[in-house]
Amino acid sequence: MQGLELRQLYSERNERVLFAGLSLSVQPGEVVQLAGANGSGKTSLLRIIAGLSTRYEGDILWRGQPLASVLPDFRQQTLYLGHGAGIKSQLSPLENLRWSCALRGEAVDDSQLLAALAKVGLQGFEQQPCYGLSAGQQRRVGLARLFCSTADLWLLDEPFTAIDQRGVAEIEQCIGDFADSGGSVLLTTHHVLKLPRPLRRIELGEG
């Protein structure tokens, strides 16, 4: 089965070209890291793929079909984690995960959600409103979605920010396991990845 394919993408911001003629693919079972200096367009590219920005030219295909023609399926099969925590501060971590899964139509019971929160170090904080958590803990609530998602493609923008060494190792293992099961991962990170499998690195801003 084919995965994500980008053909000749062009984008600019504030009259500055971020990337031009960019083509790449992310196939099932593959982990691809976007690298490059700050401002090279890594976050912009993830936002374009996730459908959060239309400031580009070129073609995006999902499983061999133009993205526009399979958009509902693509959104259902994609998990995007951006720089922000992506949570509702009035809800607890457990309620946030319930809401996120329900929004995606994923049937996940509370035992799975509690296990996901434990994996990111939030055991004991499951019922506390998120506005009372630290910025790092709020980030962990969003990352817990990795451990209970049924998406086929993960788009991860600096997923290790504010995460301690043990949490980083858990997430790296999760990414590796996900790819081993046939999932696709496209991520940005300044962290030196120690995945239990090979990855492909794409440098933006070259040429």
C-alpha positions, 0 to 999 in steps of 0.5 A: 500500500502506498503512503504519503507523497509530495511532488514539487512543493513550493512555499514562501513566507513573508516573500521568502522562499521556504522550499521549492521543488520539494518532493518526498515520500513516506511509505508504510513502515518508514520513519522520516526526519525533517532536518534543517536550520530554524526557519527552513520550513519544517513546521510549515511543511508539516502544517501544509500536510496536515491541512492547516495551511494552504500556502503552497503550490504542488501536489500532495498524494495519499495512497496514490490519490490526490489529497483533495479527493481523499481528504476525509480518509486522510484526516481520519488516518493522520495524527498531527502533534504540533508545537502546542499541547493541543488540549483543553485546559478545563478538562483533565488529562483523561477527559482530553484523551476521551475527547480526542479519541471520540473526535476521531471516532476511535473506540478506546476504553479508559484502561487504554487511556490510563495506560497511555497517560502512565507511559508519559509520566502522568500517573496520579494526574489523570483527573486533575484539570490541565490548567493546574499542570505544568507546561511539560505535563500539558505537553505530555497529555498531547503526546499520550495520544501516540499510545492510543491512536489508530492513525496510519500516519503520524506528523510530529513537530518536535515531540520531545520538547519538555520531555525527560530522558525516560519519557523520550525513550518511551516515545522513541520506542513507541515510534519504532513499534508503530513503524514496525507495525506498518505505520508511517512517521514524518517528524521534526526534532533537534533531538538525536534520535535513538530509534530501534530501527533505521530512519531516513533524514531529509535536509530542508534548505539545501541547494 
